[in-house]
Amino acid sequence: MTQPIVEARGIHKHFGALHVLKGVDLSVAERELVFVIGPSGSGKSTLLRCLNRLEEPSAGSITVDGIDMLSPRTDINHARQRIGMVFQSFNLYPHMTALANVTLALRKVAGRSRAEADAIGRAALARVGLADRAGHHPLQLSGGQQQRVAIARAIALEPRVMLFDEPTSALDPELVGSVLAVMRELRESGMTMVVVSHEMGFARAAADRVVFMDHGLIVEQGPPAAIFEAPSHDRTRAFISQIQRH
């Protein structure tokens, strides 16, 4: 295997007395789509947030695209430009247009001129199917459109890796498809992605690897067919049978 683009080793995270991550190892190859599943409270979102230092791991090491994310010498704002993140909530500025939301980090963090940032921002909005909504404010957009603006904002910085934390869970069911379609296009274009989501149909169809977490540990991982059709661990089997009943 070539050098992984994401390498997390021995990640522990404590919130006070609560031990949320208990020594997690995760490697992600370039262009791989890794889907992380598991019950609520298993540590999935905390793991994602540790990867880009939104949470400080209590112990362990994290390297992303050759950058030691936990080194005190690392410029974390610069490093985060390589790691796009899309959250459950869209986190858009309501007083700014879609284009202004997308270009803010390009100008403030990446130092692009307004003209440059606007050109990149319009291209990113076009890529998520919202070229005609550049001048709209978030409240003029559906939830699915707001989430696609959030994805455009992340991809405008040309990250090497995209992290998705429950990107569709706040959306009405009929809006989920438009967001998954954008994620599928990113996948086909070769973006490396780590996705925490309950969209199991998408996991089956698009993931290279499914990682099952429970109680702060990776219990098992493998191709979607192996995890969904023939899981080897009792806890995975119980979880899969439960979600298939719903």
Phi, psi and omega per residue, in radians:
M1 nan 2.369 3.078
T2 -1.172 2.902 -3.140
Q3 -0.977 2.171 -3.128
P4 -1.137 2.614 3.116
I5 -1.393 -0.493 3.025
V6 -2.141 2.241 3.132
E7 -2.391 1.865 3.068
A8 -1.940 2.318 -3.075
R9 -2.315 2.213 3.013
G10 1.035 0.733 -3.061
I11 -1.380 2.087 3.010
H12 -1.998 2.523 3.021
K13 -2.467 2.142 3.057
H14 -1.907 2.355 2.879
F15 -1.941 1.659 -3.018
G16 1.069 -2.200 -3.122
A17 -1.410 -0.177 -3.083
L18 -1.462 2.117 -3.131
H19 -1.718 1.683 -2.959
V20 -1.497 -0.748 3.072
L21 -2.027 2.297 -2.938
K22 -2.106 0.849 3.104
G23 1.634 1.009 -3.077
V24 -1.547 2.295 2.991
D25 -1.937 2.233 3.097
L26 -2.516 2.173 3.027
S27 -2.026 2.432 3.112
V28 -2.245 2.187 3.129
A29 -1.412 2.739 3.078
E30 -1.040 2.406 3.117
R31 1.258 0.139 3.140
E32 -1.518 2.525 2.992
L33 -1.909 1.937 -3.140
V34 -1.858 2.218 -3.096
F35 -1.902 2.173 -3.108
V36 -1.860 2.108 -3.133
I37 -2.134 2.907 3.105
G38 2.647 2.884 -3.116
P39 -1.128 2.818 3.050
S40 -0.997 2.434 3.117
G41 1.464 0.125 -3.107
S42 -1.455 -0.145 3.090
G43 1.820 0.123 -3.053
K44 -1.065 -0.930 -3.096
S45 -1.183 -0.632 3.105
T46 -1.091 -0.695 3.093
L47 -1.057 -0.826 3.126
L48 -1.009 -0.801 -3.070
R49 -1.200 -0.456 3.033
C50 -1.230 -0.590 -3.070
L51 -1.053 -0.594 3.114
N52 -1.946 0.312 3.030
R53 1.160 0.407 2.920
L54 -1.216 -0.485 2.917
E55 -2.050 2.460 3.084
E56 -1.509 2.048 3.049
P57 -1.046 2.540 3.084
S58 -1.353 -0.461 3.106
A59 -2.802 2.769 3.072
G60 2.032 -3.083 3.139
S61 -2.352 2.543 3.120
I62 -2.399 2.170 3.052
T63 -2.123 2.266 3.097
V64 -2.224 2.078 3.127
D65 0.915 0.712 3.086
G66 1.453 -0.044 -3.125
I67 -1.696 2.257 3.040
D68 -1.345 1.792 -3.006
M69 -1.195 -0.347 -3.066
L70 -1.782 0.028 3.131
S71 -1.263 2.360 3.086
P72 -1.096 -0.318 -3.136
R73 -1.468 -0.191 -3.097
T74 -1.336 2.249 3.016
D75 -1.347 1.782 -2.958
I76 -1.192 -0.569 3.103
N77 -1.163 -0.666 3.090
H78 -1.183 -0.755 -3.133
A79 -1.084 -0.663 -3.085
R80 -1.173 -0.331 3.061
Q81 -1.101 -0.406 3.141
R82 -1.493 -0.184 -3.049
I83 -2.197 1.657 3.086
G84 -1.266 2.565 3.110
M85 -2.375 2.340 3.088
V86 -2.109 2.233 -3.014
F87 -1.796 3.016 3.044
Q88 -1.100 -0.813 3.053
S89 -1.584 2.579 -2.914
F90 -1.339 -0.449 3.101
N91 0.961 0.699 3.066
L92 -1.606 2.614 3.050
Y93 -1.382 2.056 -3.015
P94 -1.157 -0.459 -3.086
H95 -1.488 -0.033 -3.102
M96 -1.963 2.593 3.092
T97 -1.193 2.949 3.079
A98 -0.980 -0.815 -3.116
L99 -1.097 -0.740 -3.135
A100 -1.120 -0.658 3.075
N101 -1.084 -0.718 -3.096
V102 -1.237 -0.611 -3.008
T103 -1.596 -0.156 -3.055
L104 -0.994 -0.901 -3.116
A105 -1.205 -0.562 3.097
L106 -1.030 -0.697 -3.121
R107 -1.435 -0.793 -3.006
K108 -1.399 -0.621 -3.059
V109 -1.753 -0.818 -3.075
A110 -1.523 -0.161 3.045
G111 1.256 0.434 3.114
R112 -1.364 2.627 3.035
S113 -1.192 2.844 -3.140
R114 -1.048 -0.731 -3.114
A115 -1.118 -0.773 3.099
E116 -1.069 -0.850 -3.096
A117 -1.076 -0.723 -3.135
D118 -1.113 -0.702 3.136
A119 -1.136 -0.776 3.123
I120 -1.145 -0.737 -3.115
G121 -1.108 -0.732 3.117
R122 -1.137 -0.668 3.104
A123 -1.133 -0.694 3.129
A124 -1.156 -0.718 3.096
L125 -1.131 -0.676 3.098
A126 -1.096 -0.662 -3.097
R127 -1.129 -0.522 3.117
V128 -1.709 0.227 3.041
G129 1.381 0.431 -3.084
L130 -2.200 0.534 3.140
A131 -0.983 -0.594 -3.081
D132 -1.496 0.065 -3.116
R133 -1.991 0.234 -3.050
A134 -1.004 -0.611 -3.085
G135 -1.595 0.038 -3.125
H136 -1.468 2.573 3.022
H137 -1.537 2.739 -3.084
P138 -0.880 -0.701 -3.090
L139 -1.203 -0.227 3.072
Q140 -1.574 0.024 -3.076
L141 -2.003 2.640 3.022
S142 -1.228 2.908 3.089
G143 -1.014 -0.717 3.130
G144 -1.126 -0.678 3.104
Q145 -1.190 -0.685 3.104
Q146 -1.081 -0.704 3.132
Q147 -1.172 -0.619 3.093
R148 -1.192 -0.582 3.013
V149 -1.098 -0.730 3.122
A150 -1.081 -0.665 3.083
I151 -1.169 -0.736 3.104
A152 -1.036 -0.727 3.125
R153 -1.035 -0.710 -3.135
A154 -1.232 -0.791 -3.062
I155 -1.313 -0.318 3.120
A156 -1.081 -0.486 3.132
L157 -1.439 0.047 3.125
E158 0.934 0.992 -3.139
P159 -1.217 2.777 3.075
R160 -1.520 -0.414 -3.098
V161 -2.420 2.474 3.036
M162 -2.048 2.284 3.066
L163 -1.888 2.263 3.126
F164 -2.094 2.076 -3.127
D165 -1.903 1.722 3.140
E166 0.874 0.951 -2.981
P167 -1.172 -0.292 -3.092
T168 -1.987 0.001 -2.965
S169 -1.268 -0.341 3.116
A170 -1.617 0.061 -3.021
L171 -1.734 2.583 2.959
D172 -1.097 2.550 -3.041
P173 -0.915 -0.639 -3.077
E174 -1.285 -0.191 -3.140
L175 -1.702 -0.184 -3.059
V176 -1.111 -0.712 -3.051
G177 -0.999 -0.652 -3.090
S178 -1.177 -0.601 3.124
V179 -1.292 -0.738 3.106
L180 -1.103 -0.590 3.114
A181 -1.104 -0.700 3.099
V182 -1.146 -0.740 3.120
M183 -1.107 -0.648 3.111
R184 -1.132 -0.707 3.122
E185 -1.130 -0.719 3.080
L186 -1.049 -0.752 3.119
R187 -1.015 -0.807 -3.092
E188 -1.213 -0.431 3.132
S189 -1.445 -0.077 3.053
G190 1.739 0.213 3.119
M191 -1.220 2.366 3.006
T192 -1.343 2.262 -3.030
M193 -2.398 2.417 2.965
V194 -2.108 2.095 -2.980
V195 -2.130 2.177 2.933
V196 -1.797 2.083 -3.052
S197 -2.873 2.787 3.033
H198 -1.724 0.134 -3.121
E199 -1.408 1.418 -3.017
M200 -1.205 -0.544 3.079
G201 -1.074 -0.721 3.096
F202 -1.147 -0.701 3.114
A203 -1.053 -0.799 3.137
R204 -1.062 -0.726 -3.005
A205 -1.413 -0.606 -2.908
A206 -1.992 -0.423 -3.001
A207 -1.290 2.559 2.936
D208 -1.450 -0.598 -3.052
R209 -2.584 2.443 3.065
V210 -1.979 2.283 -3.138
V211 -1.956 2.155 3.114
F212 -1.785 2.132 3.114
M213 -1.949 2.556 3.034
D214 -2.695 2.381 3.099
H215 0.897 0.745 3.012
G216 1.363 0.202 -3.134
L217 -2.318 2.669 2.943
I218 -1.429 2.037 -3.083
V219 -1.459 -0.804 3.038
E220 -2.803 2.856 3.136
Q221 -2.659 2.716 3.138
G222 2.989 -3.054 3.098
P223 -1.070 2.667 -3.113
P224 -0.904 -0.726 -3.100
A225 -1.063 -0.714 -3.127
A226 -1.159 -0.775 -3.071
I227 -1.242 -0.730 -3.063
F228 -1.458 -0.556 -3.057
E229 -1.711 -0.588 -3.036
A230 -2.532 1.039 3.126
P231 -1.104 2.547 -3.053
S232 -1.680 -0.222 -3.066
H233 -1.912 2.460 -3.121
D234 -0.970 -0.739 -3.085
R235 -1.163 -0.658 3.096
T236 -1.142 -0.791 -3.141
R237 -1.002 -0.783 -3.121
A238 -1.084 -0.752 -3.119
F239 -1.152 -0.807 -3.109
I240 -1.105 -0.750 -3.113
S241 -1.157 -0.588 3.133
Q242 -1.189 -0.794 -3.115
I243 -1.245 -0.494 3.141
Q244 -1.284 -0.321 3.092
R245 -1.367 -0.403 -3.065
H246 -1.477 nan nan
